[in-house]
Amino acid sequence: MPREATPLVLSDLSAFARNLGRALNVRPTAEPTPPGHVELQNLIARAAGFKNLPALKGTPPGPVPARAALPLSENARRTLMQFDGDGRLVRWPAKFTIQRMAMRVLWTRFEAKRLFTEREVNAIRRTAHAFGDHATLRRELVKHRLLPRKRDCSEYRKLPARADDEVRASLTAWRARIAAGAT
């Protein structure tokens, strides 16, 4: 039986991987066995945004339209103004909501599922700002519960945190600004 190629174009590989991981984690099974090939194909199709494999096969090949960019709120615009063209924080914001979004930007510079020493945290933070107060940034990352530490400050770790739409929009715009500056 001849096999038919099924093209799959992903506009966001990260979102696809997250969706597929969630689907694999919640799939009901009596035994901890990997899914069969048909079930896996349907999981992949759903993670890509389709109802199932036949819906994926029914779409014409080509790029899948990307999601519309989230609109920037006034706070998100003000947060972006706190960063220079290299993505470094140039001043400490006075408004709490702007501080919160700025901390989320700095939080993205830390690797997930990894323990950091205080020296490593300081090194990352020093490259992330241009105003000379890395101790404030460390305290704020801990205060905003993005980078908890042991009581003796010997170990830090990045907590997974779900961003709201406003924060996601500012992060997307910040990344686009950095990418545009790199070209």
KOLDODREN-700860 format. One record per residue (C-alpha): residue in three letters; x, y, z. Coordinates in steps of 0.25 Angstrom, whole numbers, padded with zeros to 4 digits, always signed. Layout:
BEGIN
ALAXYZ/...
END
This chain:
BEGIN
MET+0000+0000+0000/PRO+0006+0013-0004/ARG+0008+0024+0007/GLU+0003+0038+0005/ALA+0012+0049+0010/THR+0005+0058+0020/PRO+0012+0072+0021/LEU+0012+0078+0035/VAL+0016+0093+0035/LEU+0017+0099+0049/SER+0017+0114+0052/ASP+0021+0112+0066/LEU+0029+0100+0070/SER+0030+0103+0085/ALA+0015+0104+0086/PHE+0013+0091+0078/ALA+0023+0084+0087/ARG+0016+0089+0100/ASN+0002+0084+0094/LEU+0008+0071+0090/GLY+0014+0069+0104/ARG+0001+0072+0111/ALA-0006+0063+0102/LEU+0003+0051+0105/ASN+0003+0054+0120/VAL-0012+0054+0121/ARG-0015+0042+0112/PRO-0023+0032+0119/THR-0016+0018+0120/ALA-0017+0006+0128/GLU-0002+0003+0126/PRO+0009+0013+0124/THR+0012+0009+0110/PRO+0015+0019+0099/PRO+0003+0022+0089/GLY+0001+0014+0077/HIS+0004+0020+0063/VAL-0010+0024+0060/GLU-0012+0030+0074/LEU+0001+0037+0073/GLN-0003+0043+0059/ASN-0016+0048+0065/LEU-0008+0054+0077/ILE+0001+0061+0067/ALA-0010+0067+0059/ARG-0017+0072+0071/ALA-0004+0078+0076/ALA-0003+0086+0063/GLY-0017+0091+0064/PHE-0025+0081+0056/LYS-0037+0073+0061/ASN-0031+0060+0057/LEU-0022+0054+0046/PRO-0032+0054+0035/ALA-0034+0069+0038/LEU-0019+0071+0036/LYS-0019+0063+0023/GLY-0031+0071+0018/THR-0023+0084+0019/PRO-0015+0089+0007/PRO+0000+0089+0009/GLY+0006+0102+0012/PRO+0008+0111+0024/VAL-0002+0111+0035/PRO-0006+0125+0038/ALA+0000+0130+0051/ARG-0008+0135+0062/ALA-0010+0149+0062/ALA-0001+0157+0071/LEU-0006+0161+0084/PRO-0008+0176+0085/LEU+0001+0184+0094/SER-0005+0191+0106/GLU+0000+0204+0111/ASN+0007+0197+0122/ALA+0014+0187+0112/ARG+0018+0199+0104/ARG+0024+0206+0116/THR+0031+0193+0120/LEU+0038+0193+0107/MET+0043+0207+0108/GLN+0051+0202+0121/PHE+0060+0193+0112/ASP+0071+0198+0102/GLY+0073+0192+0088/ASP+0081+0180+0094/GLY+0070+0176+0103/ARG+0076+0181+0115/LEU+0068+0188+0126/VAL+0073+0203+0127/ARG+0066+0208+0139/TRP+0057+0202+0150/PRO+0043+0205+0148/ALA+0035+0213+0158/LYS+0021+0206+0156/PHE+0019+0192+0161/THR+0012+0187+0149/ILE+0024+0191+0140/GLN+0033+0185+0150/ARG+0026+0172+0149/MET+0026+0171+0134/ALA+0041+0175+0134/MET+0044+0164+0144/ARG+0037+0154+0135/VAL+0047+0159+0123/LEU+0059+0156+0132/TRP+0053+0143+0137/THR+0054+0138+0122/ARG+0069+0139+0123/PHE+0070+0128+0133/GLU+0069+0113+0128/ALA+0058+0104+0133/LYS+0060+0092+0142/ARG+0074+0096+0146/LEU+0079+0100+0160/PHE+0088+0113+0160/THR+0098+0118+0170/GLU+0098+0132+0174/ARG+0110+0135+0166/GLU+0103+0130+0153/VAL+0090+0138+0156/ASN+0099+0150+0158/ALA+0106+0148+0145/ILE+0093+0146+0137/ARG+0087+0159+0144/ARG+0099+0167+0142/THR+0098+0165+0127/ALA+0083+0168+0127/HIS+0083+0182+0132/ALA+0091+0195+0130/PHE+0088+0203+0143/GLY+0097+0196+0152/ASP+0089+0190+0163/HIS+0088+0175+0161/ALA+0085+0173+0176/THR+0071+0180+0174/LEU+0069+0171+0162/ARG+0072+0158+0170/ARG+0063+0163+0182/GLU+0052+0166+0172/LEU+0053+0153+0165/VAL+0051+0146+0178/LYS+0040+0155+0183/HIS+0032+0153+0170/ARG+0034+0138+0172/LEU+0041+0135+0159/LEU+0054+0131+0165/PRO+0053+0125+0179/ARG+0065+0122+0187/LYS+0070+0114+0199/ARG+0070+0121+0212/ASP+0085+0122+0211/CYS+0085+0128+0197/SER+0094+0116+0192/GLU+0084+0111+0182/TYR+0074+0118+0173/ARG+0064+0111+0163/LYS+0055+0117+0152/LEU+0040+0114+0155/PRO+0031+0111+0143/ALA+0021+0123+0143/ARG+0009+0125+0133/ALA+0009+0139+0128/ASP-0004+0146+0126/ASP-0007+0153+0112/GLU-0002+0166+0115/VAL+0012+0160+0120/ARG+0012+0150+0108/ALA+0010+0162+0098/SER+0021+0170+0105/LEU+0031+0158+0104/THR+0027+0156+0089/ALA+0030+0170+0086/TRP+0043+0170+0094/ARG+0048+0158+0087/ALA+0044+0164+0073/ARG+0052+0177+0077/ILE+0064+0168+0081/ALA+0063+0160+0068/ALA+0062+0173+0059/GLY+0074+0179+0066/ALA+0082+0166+0063/THR+0080+0167+0048/
END
